């Protein structure tokens, strides 16, 4: 087979590439867009498929746009700057549907997946960035992570972080540095300190080392979405698994009788205890979600599950099912692991009621989603 091939791409796939076939063989093409006919160079041959990158676009998609960043696509921070924003939203929904079908074995999922909620801003939304030293400046890792790409600025970073980056060009510094911006204040890994974020009327402390969602402008929508799907009427006991600093637990504790926030990270546990400490009926438990939920006494009426990219520990899903928890709201940042867990939930007796993609990560292939699951019996 030649090093260059010509093919038509028919869809976008998880990971950010476009997918097509050449002489019956599956090809994943970086830099292409669904609907385009491209000439591509083969960069890797694998059992059953090829990886390629665009050399020339022969028939262009109407979704193609000019990337504003001079470091794109060499920098690994973005994958979809060449796709206009409305098309990014459509593609993200379809990727979620595809993953639920292929991995989750849910062929009936498409009508349950809503249109992707857009970010209020498609640029300047990231409240947390990690920069690497490149010469006398800074950069990000390349898509494969094998090299560092120098940058002069980053269009995804919130303005105070972008200003900090500009001021640090040519300045001495460590091999890498993390910068976070919350509440208009900056903190770095070189000068760590807690910051405070205002989300949906709640003031949340976020310490160094505590996970916090990166898209500040979209957080109020995400939090309200989760609370709305739990739908507390005032008498429920709700578990917030992988609860972090209490982003969801704080608002739930204002509306439910009891909320148990479960978190394993010590810094986040300390933050959650501060953030929920004044609310009656709120409890923060340090430990692995599967162990804590499995050992809780008393009823559990509903649960929020917000795991890391690796998805849920299987014993957690089994513990929830064994308790016949009637409603689960699963917040996912990875469609593939969500789909894997969807298959498990279905086998355990849960039914997918609805799924809402949420674009916390414009200009990238990443997509958040909020899915609602109800107990249907095994």
N, C-alpha and C positions, 0 to 999 in steps of 0.2 A: 504493500500500500504506500502511496506517495506521502511525503511529509506534509503536503498541502492538499486539502480537499475542499469541495464546494458542497454546501448543503443548506436546506431550509430548516430553521428552528421553529418548533411548534408550541413550546411552552417554557416558562421559567420554572426552575426547580430550587428546592431547599439547598442553600449554599451559595446562591446568587447567579449560577450559570444559566444559560439557555440550553435547551435540550433538542436534539434532532437525531436523524439517522442517516448514515452513509453506507450504501450497499448493505442495508439491513442491520448494520452495527450501531449501537447506541453511542452518541457523541455528546459530551458536555463541553459547551463552548463559552469561555470567559469573554466578556465584553460584547456578546451578542444579545439581541432582544427577540423575544417571541414574535414570530411573523416575518423575521428578516431572512433573506438569502445571503449567505456570507461565504467568503473564502477564508479558511482557517488553517492554521499550522498545528499539527499534532505535537503535543508536548509530553504526552505520556500514554503508553499502551498498557491496559490492564486486562485481566481476564474478563471478557464479555463487554468491555466498553473502552472508549478512547477519551482522553482529555485534550482539548485544543484551545487555541486563542485566536481571536479575530485578526486577520491580516487586512481584509478589505470588506466593506459592506456593499454588496452588489444590488440588493433591493432593500431599501431602508424602511424601518418601521416608523409610523407616524408618532410613536412615543419617544423617538430618539431626540436628545437635546445635547447642547454643548456643555460639558462639565466645567464649572467655574474654577475648580482648584487645579493649579499647575502640577501638583503632585499625584493627581489621579491619572491612571489606575495603579501607579507604582506603589503608592502607600496602601497599606492594608486596612486603614480605618473605614473606608467606604468601598462599596461594590457597585452601587447603582446611580452614581451621579450622572451617567449618560442616559438615564430614563427619566422622563418628566414625572412630576409628583403624582398627578392623578393615576397614571399607569402603574406607578409603584404600589399604590393602594390596591388596585385591581389584582396585580400579580401576587401580592401578599395573601389576599383572601384565597386565591386559587392554590397557592402553595399549601396553605392550611388544609384545604379540601383534599388535595392530592395525598398529603401525608395521612390524613384520617382514613382515606380509602385504602392506601397501599400498606401502611403499617398497622393502622387501627382496625382494619377489616370492617369499616363502617361505610358500605357503599351508599347508604341512605343519608349520609351526613350533609351533602351540599345544601339542601333547603334549610338546614339548621344553622348554617354559617352566614352571618350577616356581613354587610359591606364594612370594610375596614374604617374605623374611626381615625380621621386624620389628626396629626399633631397641629396645634394652633400655629406653630412655626416650623418650617421645614429645615431651617438653618439656625445656628446659635442657640441650640436647646440643651447641649450636654453640660451637666453640672460637675462632671468628674472626668479628668483626662490623665493619662500616664505618658510622659514624654521620656525619650531616651537621648542621651548625649550623642551627638554626631559632630565630630570636629569641635568647633567653637560654638556650635548651635545645637538645635534639638530636632528630633524626628520621631517617626513611628516605625514599627516593623512592617516589612513587605507582606503581601498576602500569604506567602508560605512561611513567613517568620524567619527566613534564612539570612536576611540582611536588614540594615536600618536605612530608612529613606529620609533625607533631610527635608525639613519644611520651614517655611517662614511664618506660616499662620495656619489656622484650622477653622474652616467655616462651620463646623459642627459645635465648636466650643462656645459657651456663653461668653458675652462680651468681656467680663472681668478676667476670665481665663485667657482669652485671646490677647487682651492688653498685657497681661502678665507675660505671656509668651513673647510678645514683641519686645518688652523691656529686658528680657533675659537673653536675647540674641547677643552672642559675643561675650557673655558673662560666664565666669567659672561656675561649676556646679557638679553634682554627683553623676554617676553613670545613668541613673534614671530618677525621675521625680514625679510624684502624683500630686495633682492640684485639684481641689474641690471648691466649689462656690455654692453657698447656700445663704439665703437671707441677705444677699448683697455683700457677704464677707468671704474672704479667701483663707484657705488653710492649705499647707503643703506637707508632704511627708518629711520634709526637712524641718518644718516648724509646725508640728501637729497640734491641733486643739479641737475641741468640740465646736460644731456649728449648729445653727438652729434654722429649721425650715418651717414656714407657715403653709399648711396644707388643709384645705377645707375647714378653716377656722381653728385648727389645732396647731399648737406650737410644739415641734418635735426636736429633741436633741439628737444629733448624729455625731458620734465620736469617731476619731480615726480608727479604721479597721472595721467599722460597721457598714454593712451593705445598705445602699439607698438607691432607689430608682434614679436613672440618669436624666430623664426628661422632666425637668421641673414644670414647664408650662402645662403638661398633660396630666400631672399627678392628681389634681382635684377631680378630674373626670374619671380617672382610673379608680380612685378610692370610692367615689360615690357609686360607681358602677358595681363594685364588689358589694358594698353595703346594700344597695338596692336589690341585688340578687339573693343575698342572704335573707332580706326582708324581715328584720326583727320587729316583733310587735310589742316587745317589752318584757316578755316572760321567758325568753329562750336562754339556754346555755350553749354558747358558741365556742368552738376551738379554733384558734388561729395558728395553724401549723407552719413551721418555717417563718415565724412571725417577725423576725428582724427587730427593728427599733419600735415596732408597734404601729406602723403606718396604717394598717387596716384595723388592728385591734383597738386603737384609740377611739375611732369613730364608732365602731361596733359597741364598745363599752358604754357609750352614751345612749344607746338605744336598746340594748339587750339586758337581761337580768344579770347574766354572768358571762364573762369572757376569759378564757384561758389562753394566753399567748405562750407558745412553745418555741424556744430558740436555743441553738447550741453554741453560738458565738458569745464569749464572755462580754465583749464590748457592747454588742447589740443587746444582750440581756440587761446590762446596766442601764443602757439608754431606755429600753422599754420600761423598766421599773420607774424611771424618772417620768417618762411620758404618760404612763397610765396610773402612776402612784396615787393621784388624788381622786380617782374614780372608784366608787363603791362597786363591788362585784367583779373587779378586775384582778387577775392573778397572772404573774409571769413565772414560768417554770423553765429552768435551764436543763437541757438534755436533748437527746435525739428524739425527733418527732414520733418515730415508730414506737420507741420504748415508753415515752410519756403517755401517749394516747392509749396504748395498750394497757397501761396500769391505772388510768384514771377511774375513780369510782363515780357512781351517779350517772345520770343520763347525759347524752350529747345530742342536741337537737339539730345542729348544723355545724359545718366546718369550712374554713377557708384554707386552701392548700396553695402555697406560693413557693415551690421548691427552686433550687438552683437549676442551671442548665441541664444537669444530669437527670432531672426528673425526680419522681418520688421513690423512696425506698419501698419495695413491695410489701413489707410487713405493715407499713402505715395504712396502705389501702385495705389490706386484710383486716386490720384492727377496726377501721371505720365501718367496713361491711359487717363485721361480726357484731358491732353495736347497733346495726340497722340505722345508722345516721341518715336522716331522711333527705337532707339537702347538702350537696357539696358544691363549692365554688372554687374552681381550679384556675389559678393564675399562672400561665406558662410563658416562658421566654424562648421556648424551642419547640417548633411544631413536630419534630421527629420524636422527641421523648414524650411530648404530650400524647401523640398518637399511640405510642407503645403503652402508656399508662391508660389510655382510653380503652384499648383492648382488654387490659386487666380489669378495669372498672366494669366493663360490660360483662365479662365472665363472672364477676363477683355479685352481679345483680343490680347494677346501676344502669340508668338510661340517660343518654345525652338529651337534654332539653333544648339547649341553645348554646351557640358559641359566638363571641364577639371579638374579632381581631382588633387590636389597638396599635397604632403605629407609634410606639415609643422611640423608634430608631430610624427616622427618615434618612435617605441616601444610602442605607445599608439593606441587606437582605433579611435582617433580623426582624421578627414580629412578635409582639406580646399578644396574648389572647386570654379572654375570660370566659370559661365554659361553665355551664350550670348542669349538674347531675342530680337526678332524683332516684331514690330507692324504689326499685320495681320488684325486688325479690329475686333470689337466685333461681 
